[in-house]
Amino acid sequence: MSRSLVLGKYSFGIGDRFAHQAKAQLRACILATEKGAEVIPVWNKSNREHTTIGSEPSGTRRAADAAVKELGWKQAYHVDADHMRIETVDRFLPHSDFYTLDVADAIGKPAAAAATKAFTDRHPELVGRIVIPGIEQPFEIARGQVEEIAAKYLLAVQEAGKIYRHIAKAKGEGCFITEVSMDETDNPQTPPELLVILIAIADEKIPVQTIAPKFTGRFNKGVDYVGDVGQFEKEFNEDLAVIAFAVKQYGLPGNLKLSVHSGSDKFSIYPAIRRGLARFGAGLHIKTAGTTWLEEVIGLAEAGGDGLVVAKQIYTEALDHLDELCAPYATVIDIDPDKLPSAGVVKGWTSEQYVSALRHDSRNPAFNPYLRQLLHVGYKIAAKMGSRYLQALETHEASVAKNVTENLYERHLKPLFLAQKA
């Protein structure tokens, strides 16, 4: 599993819906690096986001390259083709060097019986007692359980292999970073399930550098984690242990690490993540989805004048199209329509009132997580505004950029990677 392009130990997936905040985002990584934690920026954007906005993958690449050049960033950086499937990947091939293979649709669809049997026959070591350093209790797996797990996940891994080989044929092996995403399923993977998944990935000869499993709890868009933080920490640590074991036993890349698809702003689990990384000496890839887009809106509102007018218009139209905007994200948002302020109320807000409602600060009694989730999925409204929205970003660049950088550095990078250093 040789490769030449290696993802750094700590990497941060940063969405930039409108390709205007690359410099502001990169400044956050520069601040973290100056304080002693090198965090590799990975600009991620999915095919759905490009389609919604009417943008092209080339724009994401241009924005990243320009920011790196202008700010003199000397470390690595990457552009992630996020949520890739075989039917969408081709448009990203000239522009991306990181590919997140999304095979969630194949999870649970049974693999061919012969493939399941062949996998189980090939790995008799999975049957019986397995001791994994870092997991307190060894687990016992019967052959039937191995077959059951393989039947659930093999088809998904095979699909990942198909996408990987398609990319490798076009770009060359070792010329890109591969992530396999298994998080968009109903239940978190158990340690035996994750082990089987990783072994199947090794068998498929996918040089995976990050793996995104499903964790317990809700990872709703734009708001904090909803669930048992203690249970999350247990699962996170067990996943780290399984990965370390699989790397050693099955020849997976030595830098293989967990990827957490946060949906933005899962602040309450950051201490647990930090403890786990320290305990295992592990790396991390974490994605923040639309937090930067929300900071754009905050920056516009904070600027006042026309910026506040644009921010109010975005909310008003999002409210008018509530069902349409929420439908594609129904499994990752929880919005109580009765707790959304009316368009008339928002029309009368000052900059401070708008910002207080939207900025993710649970200590502020004016913070409204329902409004925040709606605006998180409401970037389509800004896209429809076209040049008016983009012009507002340029006019109020100072306010927007300040919020983007401070948010990423103070609320994300610092507590994750610098809490003991700065």
C-alpha positions in Angstrom: 0.0 0.0 0.0 2.7 2.5 -1.0 1.7 6.1 -1.6 3.4 9.4 -2.0 0.8 11.9 -0.9 0.5 11.6 2.9 -2.1 13.5 5.0 -0.6 15.2 8.0 -1.4 14.1 11.6 -4.0 16.8 12.2 -6.2 18.0 9.4 -9.2 20.2 9.3 -12.0 20.0 6.7 -13.2 23.5 6.0 -16.2 24.1 3.8 -16.3 27.4 1.8 -19.7 27.4 0.1 -19.0 30.5 -2.0 -15.2 30.3 -2.4 -14.6 33.7 -0.8 -13.2 32.8 2.7 -10.1 30.7 1.9 -7.7 33.3 3.2 -9.7 33.9 6.4 -9.8 30.1 6.9 -6.1 29.7 6.2 -5.3 32.4 8.7 -6.8 30.2 11.5 -4.5 27.4 10.5 -1.5 29.8 10.5 -2.4 30.9 14.0 -2.6 27.3 15.2 0.7 26.5 13.5 2.4 29.6 15.1 1.2 28.3 18.5 2.7 24.9 18.0 0.1 22.7 16.3 0.4 22.2 12.6 -3.1 21.7 11.2 -3.4 20.9 7.6 -6.3 22.7 5.8 -8.5 20.6 3.6 -11.1 22.6 1.6 -14.1 20.3 1.2 -17.1 20.7 -1.1 -19.6 18.1 -2.2 -21.3 17.7 -5.6 -24.6 18.6 -4.0 -23.2 21.9 -2.8 -21.7 22.7 -6.2 -25.0 21.9 -7.8 -27.0 24.0 -5.4 -24.8 27.0 -5.8 -24.0 26.6 -9.5 -20.3 26.5 -8.8 -17.5 24.2 -10.2 -14.8 22.2 -8.5 -12.2 24.3 -10.3 -13.4 27.3 -8.2 -12.6 25.6 -4.9 -9.1 24.7 -6.2 -8.5 28.3 -7.4 -9.6 29.8 -4.1 -7.4 27.5 -2.1 -4.3 28.0 -4.3 -4.7 31.7 -4.3 -5.0 31.9 -0.5 -1.9 29.7 0.0 0.1 31.8 -2.4 -1.0 35.1 -1.0 -0.5 34.2 2.7 2.8 32.3 2.1 1.6 29.0 3.6 4.5 26.5 3.2 2.8 23.4 4.7 0.6 21.0 2.8 -3.0 21.7 1.9 -5.7 19.7 0.1 -8.9 20.0 -1.8 -11.5 17.3 -0.9 -14.1 16.0 -3.3 -16.6 15.4 -0.5 -19.3 12.7 -0.5 -18.1 11.1 -3.7 -19.9 8.4 -5.6 -19.0 6.8 -8.9 -21.5 8.8 -10.9 -20.3 12.2 -9.5 -16.5 11.9 -9.2 -15.4 12.7 -12.8 -15.9 16.4 -12.6 -13.6 16.6 -9.6 -10.7 14.6 -11.0 -8.7 17.5 -12.5 -9.1 19.6 -9.3 -9.1 17.5 -6.1 -6.3 15.6 -4.4 -8.5 14.2 -1.6 -11.5 12.1 -2.1 -14.2 11.1 0.5 -15.8 7.9 -0.8 -19.4 8.0 0.4 -20.7 4.4 0.4 -23.5 4.8 2.9 -26.2 3.7 0.4 -24.6 0.3 0.2 -24.4 -0.4 3.9 -26.8 -3.1 4.9 -27.3 -4.3 1.3 -26.0 -7.9 1.5 -22.9 -8.8 -0.4 -22.9 -12.0 -2.5 -22.9 -15.1 -0.3 -19.8 -16.3 -1.9 -17.9 -13.1 -1.1 -19.1 -13.2 2.5 -17.9 -16.8 2.8 -14.6 -16.1 1.1 -13.9 -13.2 3.5 -14.7 -15.3 6.6 -12.6 -18.2 5.3 -9.7 -15.8 4.6 -9.8 -14.4 8.1 -10.1 -17.3 10.6 -8.3 -15.1 13.2 -11.6 -13.1 13.5 -13.4 -16.1 15.0 -12.9 -16.5 18.7 -11.3 -14.3 21.3 -9.8 -11.0 20.1 -7.7 -8.8 22.4 -7.2 -5.2 21.3 -4.8 -3.0 23.3 -6.7 0.0 24.6 -10.1 -1.8 24.8 -10.7 -3.1 28.3 -12.6 -6.2 27.6 -11.6 -8.7 24.9 -14.5 -9.7 22.6 -15.6 -13.1 21.4 -16.8 -13.4 17.9 -18.5 -16.5 16.5 -18.1 -17.4 12.8 -21.8 -16.5 12.2 -21.2 -13.0 13.6 -18.3 -12.5 11.3 -20.4 -13.5 8.3 -23.2 -11.3 9.5 -20.9 -8.2 9.8 -19.3 -9.0 6.4 -22.7 -9.4 4.8 -23.6 -5.9 6.1 -20.5 -4.0 5.1 -18.7 -5.9 2.3 -20.7 -4.4 -0.5 -20.0 -0.9 0.7 -16.3 -1.6 0.9 -16.4 -3.1 -2.6 -18.1 0.0 -3.8 -15.4 2.1 -2.2 -12.8 0.0 -4.0 -14.6 0.6 -7.3 -14.5 4.4 -6.8 -10.9 4.3 -5.6 -9.7 2.4 -8.7 -11.7 4.7 -11.0 -9.8 7.7 -9.4 -6.5 5.9 -9.4 -6.8 5.1 -13.1 -7.3 8.8 -13.9 -4.8 10.3 -11.4 -2.3 7.6 -10.6 -1.9 5.7 -7.4 -0.3 7.7 -4.6 -1.4 11.0 -6.1 -4.4 11.5 -3.9 -5.7 10.9 -0.4 -8.5 8.5 0.2 -11.1 8.7 3.0 -13.9 6.1 3.4 -17.1 7.4 4.9 -19.3 5.0 6.9 -21.0 7.5 9.1 -24.4 8.0 7.3 -26.1 4.9 8.6 -28.5 4.3 11.4 -26.3 2.8 14.2 -22.7 3.3 15.3 -20.3 0.6 14.3 -19.2 -1.7 17.2 -15.4 -2.4 17.5 -15.8 -5.8 15.8 -17.7 -4.2 12.9 -15.1 -1.5 12.5 -12.4 -4.1 12.5 -14.1 -6.1 9.8 -14.6 -2.9 7.8 -10.9 -2.1 8.0 -9.8 -5.6 7.2 -12.1 -5.6 4.1 -10.6 -2.2 3.1 -7.1 -3.8 3.4 -8.3 -6.8 1.3 -9.6 -4.4 -1.3 -6.2 -2.7 -1.4 -7.6 0.8 -0.7 -4.8 2.9 0.8 -7.2 4.6 3.2 -5.8 7.5 5.2 -8.9 8.4 7.1 -12.1 6.5 8.1 -15.3 8.2 9.1 -17.4 5.8 11.3 -20.8 6.4 12.7 -20.9 7.6 16.4 -23.7 7.5 18.8 -25.8 10.7 19.2 -27.0 13.4 16.8 -24.7 15.4 14.7 -27.1 18.0 13.6 -26.1 20.7 11.2 -24.7 23.9 12.7 -25.3 23.1 16.4 -23.7 21.2 19.2 -23.7 17.4 19.8 -26.9 15.9 21.1 -26.3 12.8 23.1 -24.3 11.1 25.8 -20.8 12.6 25.7 -19.5 9.8 27.9 -20.7 7.2 25.4 -19.2 9.1 22.6 -15.9 9.2 24.3 -16.0 5.4 24.9 -16.8 4.8 21.2 -14.1 7.3 20.0 -11.4 5.6 22.1 -12.5 2.2 21.0 -12.3 3.3 17.4 -8.8 4.7 17.9 -7.8 1.4 19.5 -9.2 -0.7 16.6 -7.5 1.5 14.0 -4.1 1.2 15.7 -4.6 -2.6 15.9 -5.7 -2.9 12.2 -2.8 -0.8 11.0 -0.3 -3.1 12.8 -2.0 -6.4 11.9 -3.2 -5.8 8.3 -0.7 -3.4 6.7 -3.0 -0.4 6.4 -1.3 3.0 6.1 0.5 4.0 9.2 -1.1 7.4 9.3 -4.7 6.1 9.1 -6.8 8.2 11.4 -10.4 8.8 12.5 -12.4 11.3 10.6 -15.3 13.1 12.5 -18.0 14.5 10.2 -19.2 17.0 12.8 -21.8 18.8 10.8 -20.2 21.9 12.4 -19.6 23.0 16.0 -19.7 19.9 18.2 -18.0 21.8 21.0 -19.1 19.6 23.8 -17.2 16.5 22.5 -14.0 18.4 21.7 -12.5 17.7 25.2 -13.2 14.0 24.8 -11.6 14.0 21.3 -8.5 15.8 22.7 -8.2 13.3 25.5 -8.4 10.4 23.1 -5.8 11.8 20.8 -3.4 12.3 23.7 -4.1 8.8 25.1 -3.3 7.1 21.8 -0.9 9.6 20.2 -3.4 9.6 17.3 -4.2 12.0 14.5 -7.5 13.4 13.5 -9.4 14.7 10.5 -12.4 16.7 11.4 -14.9 18.4 9.0 -16.9 21.4 9.9 -19.4 21.6 7.0 -21.1 25.0 6.9 -19.8 26.8 9.9 -17.9 29.3 7.6 -21.1 30.0 5.7 -22.8 31.0 8.9 -19.9 33.2 9.9 -20.3 35.0 6.6 -23.9 35.8 7.5 -22.8 36.8 11.0 -20.2 39.1 9.5 -22.7 40.7 7.1 -25.2 41.3 10.0 -22.5 42.6 12.2 -21.3 45.1 9.5 -24.8 46.7 9.5 -26.2 48.7 6.6 -26.6 46.7 3.5 -24.9 43.8 5.1 -27.6 43.5 7.7 -30.3 44.0 5.0 -28.8 41.0 3.0 -28.7 38.9 6.2 -32.3 39.6 7.0 -33.4 38.8 3.4 -31.6 35.5 3.6 -33.5 34.6 6.7 -36.9 35.8 5.4 -36.6 33.8 2.3 -35.3 30.8 4.1 -38.4 30.9 6.3 -40.6 31.2 3.3 -39.0 28.0 1.8 -38.6 26.1 5.1 -39.9 22.7 3.9 -38.0 22.8 0.6 -34.7 23.7 2.3 -35.0 21.2 5.2 -36.1 18.2 3.2 -32.6 17.1 1.9 -31.3 17.4 5.5 -34.2 15.9 7.4 -32.0 13.4 9.2 -29.5 15.9 10.5 -31.6 18.8 11.6 -34.2 19.3 14.4 -36.1 22.5 13.8 -39.2 23.5 15.8 -41.0 25.9 13.5 -42.8 27.5 16.4 -39.5 28.7 17.8 -38.4 30.4 14.7 -38.9 34.2 14.8 -41.3 35.7 12.3 -40.0 37.6 9.3 -41.6 40.7 10.8 -39.7 40.3 14.1 -36.3 39.8 12.3 -37.0 42.8 10.0 -36.9 45.0 13.1 -33.7 43.5 14.6 -30.5 45.4 15.1 -27.2 44.0 14.1 -26.6 42.9 17.7 -30.0 41.1 17.9 -29.4 39.2 14.6 -25.8 38.2 15.6 -26.9 37.1 19.1 -29.5 34.8 17.6 -27.2 33.3 15.1 -23.8 33.1 16.7 -23.2 29.7 18.3 -22.9 30.8 22.0 -25.1 28.7 24.3 -24.3 31.1 27.1 -26.2 33.9 25.3 -29.9 33.6 26.1 -30.7 35.2 22.7 -29.0 32.3 20.8 -31.6 30.4 18.7 -30.4 27.0 17.6 -33.5 26.5 15.4 -32.7 29.7 13.4 -29.1 28.6 13.2 -30.0 25.2 11.7 -32.4 26.8 9.2 -29.7 29.3 8.0 -27.2 26.4 7.9 -29.3 24.7 5.2 -30.4 28.0 3.7 -27.3 28.7 1.7 -29.4 28.0 -1.4 -31.1 31.4 -0.8 -27.8 33.2 -1.0 -26.9 31.3 -4.1 -30.1 32.5 -5.7 -29.2 36.1 -4.8 -26.2 35.7 -7.1 -24.0 38.8 -7.5 -25.8 40.7 -4.8 -24.7 38.3 -2.2 -21.1 38.0 -3.5 -20.8 41.8 -3.7 -22.0 42.0 -0.1 -19.2 39.6 0.9 -16.6 41.8 -0.9 -18.0 45.1 0.5 -17.9 43.8 4.0 -14.9 41.6 3.7 -13.2 42.8 6.9 -16.2 42.0 9.1 -16.8 38.6 7.4 -13.1 37.6 7.5 -12.7 38.5 11.1 -15.6 36.3 12.1 -14.5 33.4 10.0 -10.9 33.4 11.3 -11.9 33.9 15.0 -14.5 31.2 14.8 -12.2 28.5 13.3 -9.3 29.4 15.6 -10.9 30.2 18.9 -13.9 27.7 18.9 -12.4 24.8 16.9 -8.6 24.6 16.5 -7.7 26.0 19.8 -9.8 23.6 22.0 -9.0 20.6 19.8 -5.3 21.0 19.4 -4.0 23.8 21.5 -5.7 23.6 24.9 -2.6 22.5 26.6 -0.3 24.8 24.6 -1.9 28.2 24.4 
